[in-house]
Every structure is written in C-alpha cells, then in structure tokens.
Amino acid sequence: MRKTYLLLATFFFASVSAFAQMSKKEMENLKTAQYAGKYSYDNGEGYGEGEVIVYPESDSTILFYIQLQAGEPSYNMGDLCGRVTLTDGKGIFEFKSDYADEGCKWSMNFADNKLVIEIIDEQYECGFGYGVYADGNYNRKSNAIPEYFVDFTDTKQYFKKLKLEK
C-alpha cells in the first residue's frame, strides 16, 4: 500500500513539474514571443543609457527587467523587474513600493522592433536613483528569448523562477 502511495505521489509531482515547464518551442509559439529580446537606448554624450530584457510569460503577459543609468553629473542608476499584460503590443505597468508615497506608472508600446516607454503618472517613484527615468525609445538589439538577466548585484535571475505578484 505504501509503495502505491509513493508511486502515485511521484507520478503526481512529475506531472505537475512537467506541466509547469514550458518547452522552448512552446514559448516561441506564444503571442508575446514576438516582443521577446533585448532593447536598449543610449542618449550619448554621457547622458545615460538603458536596457530592457523582455520574456514572454503567456499569450498575453510578458516579464521584463529594466536597467537604467543616468549620466553626468550624478551617474545614478536603477533597475526593476515586472509583469505587463499586452493587448496589440501595448500595456501599462504600475508599481508601488512599500517605502514610496507614490508609485510609478508607464505605458509600454512595442512596434517596428522598438519599445517606447512613456511615463503616465507625474508622481514617479519607481525606486530608481535621482534623475533616472524609464521613458524613452528603446531599439531592439536581439529577438532571442532570454532565460535570465543579470541584476546590478551581478546575480543571475531566471525568469521562470521569478516570484512576481499577479
């Protein structure tokens, strides 16, 4: 009897873990896979740069990691990971941290191998350094589906293992 329970439990957990893992081919077939990859901008002249890494989570959602650096004179930086629901390549990202009075809210628009981020709410507190903003025109540098990103602490963060609130 004990062997039967052990066998059933093993089968159950193997089925659940197989179901939770999506194959690369299945990921490529997601509607949001067309937006996957790496986008970046560089204002030049030392005024700042940014990068957004986009991962298709489902047919309607993406996960992203944004890393930004302001240029002279402060050289502040910021990074953030989040989830956005997309409709026709457009979505709204909202985030409010526990330590900020306000939050941040921006639109994301994917078109023609570009990502345009525009701030929606003037009360912009994303937890970035002073003078660091996400808005801008990001050009696509890669359309490969990323498995991970490397954050500011040089730690590999795998998209499949991220625990983000829905």
Disulfide bonds with the S-S distance in Angstrom:
Cys104-Cys126 2.19
